[in-house]
């Protein structure tokens, strides 16, 4: 099967006329008919019903047409992006991210990408799981950066770019702030600030399970929609929270961050993209992500 045969089939299916299709393809009608027949013979199904006056798609042809249009469209976009990169021109890259990545590697990744591809427009969308994955799968988002990836979604490719330990965030004047490290069990009688389950179901459920494994049910004193709100509430003395270590850069004058040693929880951050979407620009930003995270790890 050749790519040109699929293009020929798509044009005939769209025009439902061999003569008009041949004219638009700048070729004679006889070789066009021959190539369509070869395609049908190779895949073993009839794609078009032909009479002396009409051409119509079979049910098999209708099914194939949708995938051919989508597939060739992606190929054409990939070629266009590759040509733009080669010419030093731009395009648009839509990045979905979970808010945790704002406090770690996303800013340097975006900054380095802008330096290397100044003509590319970047659109950043803050999303939570599983909405982020679904938007990548549906191609509303080109690539995603996700903290705490859980079960992998079919059709997506994942690459872990860094790992970091968890920390306990406490008000600066909290008695436990005098310690350098804490176990989760030592927080049994504390009130917690945590995501609402509707805002981030996966993190919420993981947190509850972790506390149960430590032997207690946590008292959630206040729910919050994002990390910034969580840290602000901890700073105000509303409660303590379990956070990623990278958050320790936020309001360190008002919040004490202490290592969680039992259990020694390690969270992962991943870059994800649609498995079949192998655009050159996606390979470029994944390479940038590797460079940034390797440098951050060394530092």
C-alpha positions, 0 to 999 in steps of 0.5 A, a space after each residue: 500500500 502506498 501513500 499516494 494510493 490513499 490520497 487518490 482514494 480520498 480524492 475520489 471519495 470526496 468528489 464521487 467522480 473519477 473524472 473530477 478527481 483525476 482533474 484535481 490530481 492532475 492525472 489521467 482517469 485510467 491510471 487513477 482507476 488502476 491505482 484504486 483497484 490495486 488498493 482494493 485488491 491489496 486490502 481485500 475489500 471493495 471501497 467504491 461501487 461503480 456504475 457507468 453513471 455513478 460512484 458511491 462509497 461502500 460501508 467499508 469505504 466510508 469507514 476507511 475514509 474517516 481514518 485516511 482523512 485524519 491520518 493524512 491530515 496529521 502527516 501533512 501537519 507534521 511535514 508542514 511543521 518540519 518545514 517551518 522548523 527547517 526554515 526557522 519559521 514558527 507554529 503553535 504548540 499547546 502545552 497542558 500542565 498540572 500546577 505542580 510543574 509550575 514550581 519545578 521544571 516547566 518555567 525553564 523548559 518553556 524559557 529554553 524552548 522560546 530561546 531555540 524556537 522564537 517564532 513558535 507561539 506557546 499556549 499554556 493550559 493548566 489542567 488536572 488529571 484525567 482531563 489533561 490526558 483526555 485533551 492530549 488524546 483528543 489532540 486539543 493539547 499537543 503535549 502535557 506535563 503531569 505530576 503524580 501520573 497514575 494508571 497510564 491511559 491507552 493511546 498515550 506515551 509517557 516519559 518520566 522526566 524527574 522524581 522528587 520526595 514529598 514534604 510536610 508543610 507546616 505553619 512557621 510557628 508549629 511545634 513540629 517545625 523544630 524537627 528536620 524530618 517527620 513521619 506521617 504517623 506523627 501528624 495523626 492529630 493534626 488538621 490538614 489542608 488538602 485538595 478537594 476531591 473534585 479539584 484533584 481526585 487522584 491526589 486526594 484519593 492517594 493522600 487518604 490511602 496513604 494516611 490509612 496505611 499509616 494507621 489513621 484517618 486524616 481530618 481535613 480542616 480545609 479544602 483548596 483548589 491549587 497549591 498556592 491556596 494550600 500554602 496560603 492556608 498553611 501559612 495562616 495556621 489553618 492546618 498542615 499539608 503534604 506537598 511535593 518538595 519543589 513547593 518549598 520555594 513558595 513563602 518560605 518565610 511563613 511556611 516550614 517544609 520538613 522531609 517526610 521520612 516514613 513512608 519515604 514517598 517519591 512522586 514522579 513527573 512525566 511528559 505525555 503525548 499522543 502515541 501516534 503523534 510523532 511531530 518533530 516539534 514534540 521531539 524537540 520539547 521532550 529533548 529540552 525537558 530531558 536537558 532541563 531536568 538533568 541540569 536541575 538534578 545535577 544542581 
